[in-house]
Amino acid sequence: MITLGHSSIVMTADTYTLVLAETYQHPATSTAQLVISQARRTARKTTC
């Protein structure tokens, strides 16, 4: 099993799980903000 130079697979998994979570946080937040913004605009148009 490849551990990418770490002493155990647990160390490798912990490291890359943290990196991936940080990598995808900004795009996920941006997407959520866009969806909410568009939903608010749509709601305003349908109530006017």
Buried (B, 14 or more C-beta within 10 A) or exposed (E): EEEEEBEEEEEBEEEEEEEEEEEEEEEEEEEEEEEEEEEEEEEEEEEE
